[in-house]
């Protein structure tokens, strides 16, 4: 009887160690996100799904700063203290804080418009950009609205990626002889008033890839529909919220592309050898309900 108990005890110990070994992750990956909104959530999910699809045994440690930079800094330090093998930094502010916090841990960025202008140049950084061809978007708008004279844009004055988009839009609208009307905001509670104001002055409204704008995209879309104004967004989640159309990227696919890069880094490639670049496959999307409201067919 004692032998049976001894054998069972040994089997129990072996089973415990087997299960413990099986559950132990090969990689600890920190996911740092500035704010919760559909586009950034999609790129996070795409990243995780890509790693899972490639059988990467990873423990994901996820953080969200809810739009607060001081919280973002604290979250990043926590990830570093937890000895993550890689940081997935979603959006420009997150990427900048990650770079300023470590030069040793590999950082894969995404949902960043222009890495160079944002100062993301360290050797431990690589990733994929969410920059889009704004000129093609304006040409799409002109196809839908050939006589457009005034285009509006609402953007965050505190986001480097937004300032880059506005500068590009200024250049392109000037080329096509469209007057650009701008409203910069610094807080989320300014969005509704800014939207109501600008819609009175423009023929159409452009919504950029901007974290503050994305957090209130439903408000912007609803007010534009009430005013019966044509809207064009930088990316698909804007259309899902009620913006009329986009010629942009799919943020879930952006996340998957970032996941592919992360796998290369985890397999030994140095981040500095992997070029940071955007995605080429822009896709036309439109909101059927908004199109019907505006009397448009695609």
Helices and strands as residue ranges (DSSP letters): H 2-23, E 27-33, H 38-53, E 58-64, H 69-81, E 86-90, H 92-101, E 106-112, E 125-129, H 134-144, E 150-156, H 160-175, E 179-185, G 188-190, H 191-199, E 204-207, H 211-215, H 217-226, E 230-233, H 236-240, E 245-248, H 251-266, G 271-273, E 283-286, H 288-294
